[in-house]
Amino acid sequence: MDFGIASFRYFYYCRIMETVQAVTALSALAQTHRLAVFRLLVQEGPNGLAAGEVADRIGVPPSTLSHHLAQLEHAGLLRSWRVQRNIFYALDVEGTRRLVAFLTEDCCAGQPEICGYRPDILDCLPAGRDEGRQTPLARLDATVEPAGC
């Protein structure tokens, strides 16, 4: 098998894209209102909330909130859909999983159980679109049972 310079450039380019996506997601969370929205929608689960309900609970005017929601959706942390005249927002589970996997990829030299990392917490979330792809979380000891969700 010949791994020429083009192959290595491709691998490096893909890794940069993961880093760019992680920086985008972290930048979106690095603002008080956006972090509050993200945490609220994590609590609400896959059904999410209407944009107006999010605005009421966070205490931000709807016109300001729409910008924050767009930033979080662009970062791959939220998803939205329309029901009649309402736009609903919910956690994008797969985007959140990717961010957590990226941040913990090399945790404790490949042995995250050393530092108390609990992959079973993420097992409570529904599986994402990339079920066939082995993520850093899938490499962990399969004998760990979820703590109950």
N, CA, C and O of each residue as an XYZ file, in Angstrom:
596
protein
N       0.852     -1.173      0.000
C       0.000      0.000      0.000
C       0.901      1.240      0.000
O       1.802      1.367      0.829
N       0.645      2.138     -0.930
C       1.467      3.333     -1.059
C       0.753      4.523     -0.415
O      -0.317      4.935     -0.862
N       1.359      5.066      0.639
C       0.815      6.259      1.285
C       1.686      7.439      0.889
O       2.624      7.806      1.597
N       1.363      8.019     -0.243
C       2.129      9.167     -0.720
C       1.799     10.413      0.062
O       0.993     10.397      0.993
N       2.428     11.472     -0.331
C       2.238     12.747      0.366
C       0.796     13.236      0.267
O       0.313     13.930      1.162
N       0.103     12.877     -0.820
C      -1.295     13.291     -0.966
C      -2.163     12.672      0.121
O      -3.074     13.326      0.629
N      -1.891     11.410      0.489
C      -2.667     10.758      1.542
C      -2.485     11.464      2.868
O      -3.453     11.681      3.598
N      -1.257     11.823      3.184
C      -1.002     12.492      4.450
C      -1.600     13.889      4.475
O      -2.076     14.339      5.517
N      -1.583     14.571      3.355
C      -2.225     15.887      3.298
C      -3.716     15.767      3.557
O      -4.299     16.595      4.256
N      -4.341     14.722      2.987
C      -5.770     14.522      3.190
C      -6.064     14.294      4.672
O      -6.991     14.892      5.220
N      -5.278     13.428      5.326
C      -5.484     13.159      6.748
C      -5.322     14.447      7.551
O      -6.149     14.741      8.414
N      -4.299     15.195      7.288
C      -4.050     16.436      8.014
C      -5.191     17.423      7.784
O      -5.624     18.098      8.717
N      -5.676     17.510      6.552
C      -6.767     18.415      6.228
C      -8.024     18.031      7.005
O      -8.713     18.904      7.532
N      -8.332     16.736      7.083
C      -9.507     16.291      7.827
C      -9.387     16.640      9.308
O     -10.365     17.045      9.936
N      -8.202     16.484      9.857
C      -7.989     16.777     11.272
C      -8.181     18.267     11.541
O      -8.721     18.644     12.580
N      -7.742     19.113     10.612
C      -7.947     20.553     10.758
C      -9.441     20.861     10.757
O      -9.896     21.706     11.528
N     -10.202     20.191      9.907
C     -11.631     20.435      9.862
C     -12.292     20.057     11.193
O     -13.195     20.757     11.649
N     -11.857     18.970     11.816
C     -12.404     18.631     13.125
C     -12.081     19.730     14.129
O     -12.932     20.105     14.936
N     -10.871     20.241     14.084
C     -10.461     21.298     15.003
C     -11.270     22.563     14.745
O     -11.718     23.217     15.686
N     -11.456     22.906     13.484
C     -12.234     24.100     13.146
C     -13.675     23.955     13.636
O     -14.246     24.910     14.163
N     -14.262     22.783     13.468
C     -15.630     22.562     13.940
C     -15.707     22.651     15.471
O     -16.666     23.198     16.014
N     -14.712     22.122     16.150
C     -14.702     22.196     17.614
C     -14.556     23.636     18.084
O     -15.224     24.051     19.031
N     -13.690     24.399     17.431
C     -13.513     25.808     17.797
C     -14.811     26.571     17.555
O     -15.181     27.424     18.361
N     -15.499     26.282     16.468
C     -16.785     26.933     16.187
C     -17.795     26.620     17.286
O     -18.493     27.516     17.761
N     -17.876     25.346     17.695
C     -18.823     24.958     18.742
C     -18.464     25.601     20.075
O     -19.337     26.115     20.774
N     -17.193     25.573     20.425
C     -16.774     26.172     21.692
C     -16.964     27.685     21.688
O     -17.318     28.274     22.709
N     -16.731     28.305     20.548
C     -16.963     29.755     20.437
C     -18.439     30.082     20.619
O     -18.787     31.086     21.240
N     -19.295     29.241     20.083
C     -20.731     29.468     20.233
C     -21.147     29.353     21.698
O     -22.042     30.069     22.145
N     -20.516     28.475     22.429
C     -20.856     28.292     23.845
C     -20.208     29.329     24.756
O     -20.564     29.437     25.929
N     -19.269     30.082     24.225
C     -18.505     31.039     25.033
C     -19.215     32.384     25.150
O     -18.589     33.437     25.024
N     -20.510     32.344     25.390
C     -21.306     33.551     25.572
C     -22.420     33.197     26.548
O     -23.022     32.130     26.434
N     -22.695     34.052     27.481
C     -23.603     33.753     28.589
C     -24.979     33.280     28.141
O     -25.455     32.242     28.603
N     -25.624     34.026     27.249
C     -26.985     33.653     26.830
C     -26.981     32.353     26.022
O     -27.861     31.511     26.202
N     -26.003     32.186     25.139
C     -25.949     30.960     24.339
C     -25.691     29.740     25.219
O     -26.279     28.681     24.999
N     -24.822     29.880     26.203
C     -24.575     28.767     27.114
C     -25.840     28.432     27.902
O     -26.145     27.259     28.113
N     -26.569     29.444     28.334
C     -27.824     29.215     29.061
C     -28.847     28.512     28.169
O     -29.550     27.611     28.628
N     -28.937     28.909     26.913
C     -29.856     28.268     25.965
C     -29.460     26.811     25.761
O     -30.312     25.923     25.797
N     -28.180     26.563     25.550
C     -27.703     25.200     25.332
C     -28.028     24.318     26.543
O     -28.531     23.206     26.384
N     -27.745     24.809     27.734
C     -28.013     24.026     28.951
C     -29.512     23.773     29.127
O     -29.911     22.684     29.538
N     -30.333     24.762     28.822
C     -31.783     24.592     28.905
C     -32.254     23.500     27.948
O     -33.049     22.637     28.321
N     -31.761     23.545     26.718
C     -32.203     22.568     25.723
C     -31.625     21.177     25.983
O     -32.224     20.182     25.574
N     -30.486     21.087     26.648
C     -29.972     19.789     27.080
C     -30.959     19.183     28.085
O     -31.258     17.990     28.025
N     -31.455     20.003     28.997
C     -32.404     19.527     30.005
C     -33.727     19.106     29.371
O     -34.358     18.153     29.828
N     -34.146     19.804     28.331
C     -35.444     19.529     27.702
C     -35.439     18.259     26.864
O     -36.497     17.673     26.634
N     -34.288     17.827     26.409
C     -34.211     16.591     25.636
C     -34.596     16.767     24.179
O     -34.604     17.887     23.667
N     -34.916     15.661     23.504
C     -35.108     15.686     22.060
C     -36.350     16.440     21.584
O     -36.409     16.831     20.418
N     -37.334     16.654     22.442
C     -38.536     17.382     22.030
C     -38.296     18.876     21.916
O     -38.994     19.563     21.170
N     -37.318     19.382     22.645
C     -36.971     20.798     22.559
C     -38.070     21.724     23.037
O     -38.999     21.323     23.738
N     -37.931     22.976     22.633
C     -38.882     24.024     23.010
C     -39.091     24.959     21.835
O     -38.239     25.080     20.955
N     -40.233     25.614     21.836
C     -40.475     26.669     20.850
C     -39.563     27.853     21.183
O     -39.229     28.079     22.346
N     -39.169     28.597     20.163
C     -38.251     29.726     20.354
C     -38.801     30.727     21.371
O     -38.042     31.267     22.177
N     -40.094     30.977     21.343
C     -40.703     31.912     22.291
C     -40.579     31.436     23.730
O     -40.347     32.235     24.637
N     -40.735     30.134     23.938
C     -40.589     29.556     25.281
C     -39.146     29.669     25.756
O     -38.897     29.948     26.929
N     -38.196     29.456     24.852
C     -36.776     29.605     25.203
C     -36.518     31.051     25.616
O     -35.847     31.296     26.619
N     -37.041     32.007     24.857
C     -36.842     33.425     25.168
C     -37.406     33.760     26.541
O     -36.768     34.470     27.318
N     -38.600     33.252     26.843
C     -39.221     33.512     28.142
C     -38.398     32.946     29.288
O     -38.187     33.614     30.300
N     -37.937     31.720     29.127
C     -37.198     31.058     30.212
C     -35.817     31.663     30.437
O     -35.346     31.735     31.572
N     -35.172     32.095     29.366
C     -33.832     32.674     29.487
C     -33.912     34.148     29.856
O     -32.986     34.694     30.456
N     -35.022     34.795     29.495
C     -35.181     36.214     29.799
C     -34.475     37.107     28.798
O     -33.928     38.149     29.158
N     -34.490     36.694     27.546
C     -33.844     37.450     26.469
C     -34.922     37.811     25.452
O     -35.772     36.976     25.143
N     -34.908     39.038     24.925
C     -35.889     39.398     23.897
C     -35.787     38.461     22.687
O     -34.686     38.081     22.289
N     -36.930     38.090     22.103
C     -36.913     37.173     20.955
C     -36.014     37.621     19.798
O     -35.391     36.785     19.143
N     -35.942     38.906     19.548
C     -35.095     39.382     18.442
C     -33.615     39.111     18.719
O     -32.858     38.793     17.801
N     -33.208     39.236     19.967
C     -31.820     38.943     20.345
C     -31.587     37.435     20.351
O     -30.539     36.956     19.918
N     -32.571     36.698     20.842
C     -32.426     35.250     20.954
C     -32.246     34.588     19.592
O     -31.493     33.621     19.481
N     -32.908     35.075     18.572
C     -32.810     34.439     17.256
C     -31.364     34.402     16.770
O     -30.946     33.428     16.144
N     -30.602     35.446     17.050
C     -29.178     35.465     16.679
C     -28.416     34.377     17.432
O     -27.601     33.672     16.837
N     -28.671     34.232     18.732
C     -27.985     33.227     19.540
C     -28.341     31.811     19.087
O     -27.471     30.945     19.000
N     -29.620     31.583     18.801
C     -30.044     30.267     18.328
C     -29.390     29.925     16.989
O     -28.984     28.785     16.763
N     -29.292     30.905     16.118
C     -28.651     30.676     14.817
C     -27.180     30.315     14.987
O     -26.670     29.446     14.279
N     -26.497     30.970     15.916
C     -25.086     30.662     16.176
C     -24.925     29.224     16.662
O     -24.040     28.507     16.197
N     -25.765     28.808     17.583
C     -25.685     27.456     18.128
C     -26.043     26.401     17.078
O     -25.453     25.321     17.042
N     -27.002     26.726     16.237
C     -27.373     25.785     15.174
C     -26.263     25.687     14.128
O     -25.945     24.596     13.655
N     -25.682     26.816     13.774
C     -24.563     26.827     12.824
C     -23.378     26.020     13.363
O     -22.652     25.392     12.593
N     -23.185     26.039     14.667
C     -22.082     25.308     15.297
C     -22.370     23.817     15.405
O     -21.496     23.053     15.816
N     -23.576     23.386     15.045
C     -23.916     21.972     15.089
C     -24.339     21.478     16.451
O     -24.318     20.274     16.707
N     -24.725     22.393     17.339
C     -25.119     22.006     18.688
C     -26.632     21.952     18.874
O     -27.120     21.309     19.803
N     -27.374     22.620     18.000
C     -28.842     22.613     18.042
C     -29.387     22.247     16.674
O     -28.704     22.366     15.656
N     -30.635     21.797     16.675
C     -31.364     21.581     15.417
C     -32.704     22.299     15.550
O     -33.186     22.535     16.659
N     -33.284     22.635     14.439
C     -34.565     23.346     14.486
C     -35.530     22.751     13.467
O     -35.124     22.114     12.496
N     -36.804     22.974     13.712
C     -37.849     22.575     12.781
C     -39.055     23.465     13.003
O     -39.238     24.040     14.076
N     -39.873     23.566     11.970
C     -41.042     24.445     12.015
C     -42.307     23.603     12.170
O     -42.481     22.583     11.503
N     -43.190     24.059     13.074
C     -44.521     23.494     13.228
C     -45.478     24.666     13.133
O     -45.576     25.482     14.050
N     -46.182     24.742     12.012
C     -47.054     25.861     11.691
C     -46.261     27.165     11.773
O     -45.338     27.370     10.985
N     -46.602     28.041     12.706
C     -45.909     29.333     12.790
C     -44.787     29.343     13.829
O     -44.118     30.360     14.010
N     -44.582     28.229     14.502
C     -43.562     28.159     15.558
C     -42.308     27.448     15.064
O     -42.383     26.489     14.296
N     -41.163     27.929     15.514
C     -39.901     27.247     15.266
C     -39.452     26.642     16.581
O     -39.345     27.330     17.596
N     -39.192     25.339     16.548
C     -38.746     24.617     17.726
C     -37.250     24.364     17.624
O     -36.712     24.175     16.533
N     -36.592     24.363     18.768
C     -35.154     24.096     18.851
C     -34.923     22.991     19.865
O     -35.586     22.926     20.900
N     -33.969     22.120     19.549
C     -33.598     21.038     20.456
C     -32.105     20.776     20.315
O     -31.470     21.205     19.352
N     -31.575     20.080     21.269
C     -30.183     19.679     21.258
C     -29.913     18.807     20.032
O     -30.688     17.898     19.735
N     -28.825     19.079     19.325
C     -28.359     18.182     18.275
C     -27.440     17.180     18.968
O     -26.270     17.468     19.219
N     -27.972     16.018     19.270
C     -27.249     15.023     20.066
C     -25.959     14.615     19.376
O     -24.915     14.519     20.021
N     -26.017     14.375     18.078
C     -24.818     13.928     17.363
C     -23.736     15.010     17.377
O     -22.563     14.694     17.572
N     -24.099     16.260     17.179
C     -23.121     17.342     17.224
C     -22.487     17.472     18.596
O     -21.286     17.718     18.713
N     -23.295     17.305     19.634
C     -22.781     17.374     20.999
C     -21.865     16.196     21.289
O     -20.823     16.357     21.925
N     -22.248     15.014     20.827
C     -21.391     13.832     20.990
C     -20.041     14.043     20.312
O     -18.998     13.710     20.875
N     -20.064     14.593     19.110
C     -18.808     14.822     18.393
C     -17.895     15.779     19.156
O     -16.685     15.568     19.228
N     -18.483     16.830     19.722
C     -17.680     17.788     20.478
C     -17.073     17.121     21.709
O     -15.881     17.281     21.972
N     -17.870     16.381     22.459
C     -17.360     15.705     23.654
C     -16.293     14.683     23.259
O     -15.263     14.582     23.926
N     -16.522     13.932     22.194
C     -15.542     12.940     21.740
C     -14.237     13.624     21.329
O     -13.152     13.131     21.635
N     -14.347     14.760     20.636
C     -13.151     15.497     20.230
C     -12.356     15.962     21.447
O     -11.130     15.847     21.476
N     -13.057     16.486     22.450
C     -12.390     17.026     23.640
C     -11.761     15.935     24.496
O     -10.771     16.186     25.184
N     -12.315     14.738     24.465
C     -11.825     13.666     25.335
C     -11.094     12.570     24.569
O     -10.820     11.504     25.120
N     -10.784     12.821     23.325
C     -10.195     11.798     22.455
C      -8.941     11.161     23.048
O      -8.786      9.941     22.981
N      -8.074     11.935     23.607
C      -6.824     11.414     24.143
C      -6.783     11.485     25.667
O      -5.710     11.583     26.262
N      -7.934     11.438     26.281
C      -8.033     11.555     27.737
C      -7.203     10.479     28.428
O      -7.329      9.294     28.118
N      -6.364     10.892     29.356
C      -5.577      9.987     30.204
C      -4.817      8.950     29.381
O      -4.817      7.767     29.719
N      -4.182      9.383     28.322
C      -3.367      8.510     27.472
C      -4.145      7.289     26.981
O      -3.612      6.180     26.935
N      -5.409      7.503     26.614
C      -6.221      6.414     26.086
C      -6.876      5.550     27.142
O      -7.494      4.539     26.806
N      -6.761      5.916     28.414
C      -7.398      5.177     29.504
C      -8.225      6.137     30.350
O      -7.835      6.456     31.473
N      -9.366      6.605     29.831
C     -10.147      7.631     30.530
C     -10.693      7.188     31.875
O     -11.044      8.031     32.700
N     -10.775      5.877     32.119
C     -11.270      5.423     33.421
C     -10.341      5.828     34.556
O     -10.766      5.877     35.711
N      -9.078      6.120     34.248
C      -8.115      6.553     35.268
C      -8.562      7.854     35.934
O      -8.465      8.002     37.152
N      -9.048      8.786     35.131
C      -9.417     10.094     35.685
C     -10.909     10.189     36.003
O     -11.414     11.279     36.270
N     -11.618      9.059     35.976
C     -13.021      9.068     36.373
C     -13.976      9.464     35.274
O     -15.134      9.772     35.555
N     -13.529      9.467     34.023
C     -14.413      9.789     32.899
C     -15.488      8.722     32.797
O     -15.187      7.529     32.850
N     -16.739      9.141     32.652
C     -17.860      8.209     32.639
C     -18.533      8.197     31.273
O     -19.421      9.012     31.024
N     -18.131      7.289     30.378
C     -18.771      7.229     29.071
C     -20.220      6.786     29.152
O     -20.990      7.048     28.227
N     -20.617      6.121     30.236
C     -21.978      5.637     30.372
C     -22.987      6.780     30.435
O     -24.164      6.580     30.136
N     -22.543      7.969     30.817
C     -23.448      9.116     30.853
C     -23.929      9.439     29.449
O     -25.108      9.726     29.246
N     -23.021      9.394     28.479
C     -23.410      9.664     27.097
C     -24.199      8.516     26.498
O     -24.902      8.717     25.508
N     -24.108      7.309     27.066
C     -24.874      6.182     26.563
C     -26.365      6.381     26.779
O     -27.173      5.696     26.152
N     -26.745      7.304     27.652
C     -28.150      7.592     27.897
C     -28.789      8.326     26.723
O     -30.008      8.300     26.556
N     -27.963      8.979     25.913
C     -28.473      9.733     24.780
C     -28.730      8.797     23.620
O     -28.048      7.780     23.493
N     -29.708      9.114     22.756
C     -29.967      8.257     21.599
C     -28.764      8.233     20.672
O     -28.024      9.211     20.572
N     -28.575      7.109     19.997
C     -27.435      6.952     19.085
C     -27.545      7.925     17.933
O     -28.639      8.308     17.520
N     -26.402      8.316     17.425
C     -26.359      9.280     16.328
C     -26.362      8.622     14.972
O     -26.577      7.417     14.839
N     -26.116      9.446     13.960
C     -26.149      8.986     12.579
C     -24.920      8.165     12.214
O     -24.971      7.410     11.244
N     -23.818      8.281     12.951
C     -22.570      7.614     12.593
C     -22.354      6.346     13.405
O     -21.264      6.131     13.935
N     -23.387      5.498     13.511
C     -23.289      4.327     14.364
C     -22.171      3.381     13.941
O     -21.572      2.734     14.800
N     -21.872      3.278     12.655
C     -20.850      2.370     12.187
C     -19.442      2.858     12.433
O     -18.503      2.063     12.397
N     -19.270      4.136     12.683
C     -17.945      4.722     12.874
C     -17.516      4.557     14.326
O     -18.283      4.865     15.238
N     -16.313      4.081     14.544
C     -15.838      3.910     15.913
C     -15.275      5.226     16.420
O     -14.286      5.738     15.895
N     -15.911      5.763     17.436
C     -15.471      7.008     18.045
C     -14.605      6.685     19.237
O     -14.532      5.525     19.644
N     -13.939      7.684     19.817
C     -13.168      7.425     21.032
C     -14.017      6.800     22.133
O     -13.506      6.013     22.930
N     -15.300      7.135     22.191
C     -16.167      6.567     23.221
C     -16.387      5.082     22.992
O     -16.514      4.324     23.953
N     -16.433      4.651     21.727
C     -16.663      3.247     21.413
C     -15.450      2.391     21.745
O     -15.582      1.178     21.904
N     -14.265      2.997     21.854
C     -13.060      2.244     22.158
C     -12.936      1.927     23.642
O     -12.085      1.130     24.036
N     -13.768      2.537     24.459
C     -13.666      2.324     25.894
C     -14.129      0.927     26.271
O     -14.794      0.255     25.483
N     -13.788      0.503     27.442
C     -14.126     -0.827     27.933
C     -15.623     -1.070     27.842
O     -16.411     -0.345     28.449
N     -16.012     -2.074     27.098
C     -17.425     -2.359     26.873
C     -18.082     -2.980     28.094
O     -19.302     -3.143     28.107
N     -17.326     -3.330     29.111
C     -17.908     -3.959     30.297
C     -18.547     -2.941     31.240
O     -19.237     -3.327     32.184
N     -18.330     -1.659     31.003
C     -18.917     -0.632     31.861
C     -20.404     -0.562     31.579
O     -20.807     -0.319     30.441
N     -21.209     -0.766     32.575
C     -22.664     -0.723     32.425
C     -23.154      0.706     32.660
O     -22.664      1.379     33.567
N     -24.123      1.186     31.849
C     -24.684      2.500     32.115
C     -25.287      2.556     33.517
O     -25.878      1.588     33.996
N     -25.127      3.699     34.157
C     -25.554      3.861     35.538
C     -27.059      3.985     35.680
O     -27.566      4.045     36.800
N     -27.777      4.024     34.585
C     -29.217      4.182     34.646
C     -29.605      5.588     34.276
O     -29.081      6.558     34.823
N     -30.520      5.689     33.351
C     -30.880      7.013     32.824
C     -32.316      7.328     33.152
O     -32.810      8.398     32.795
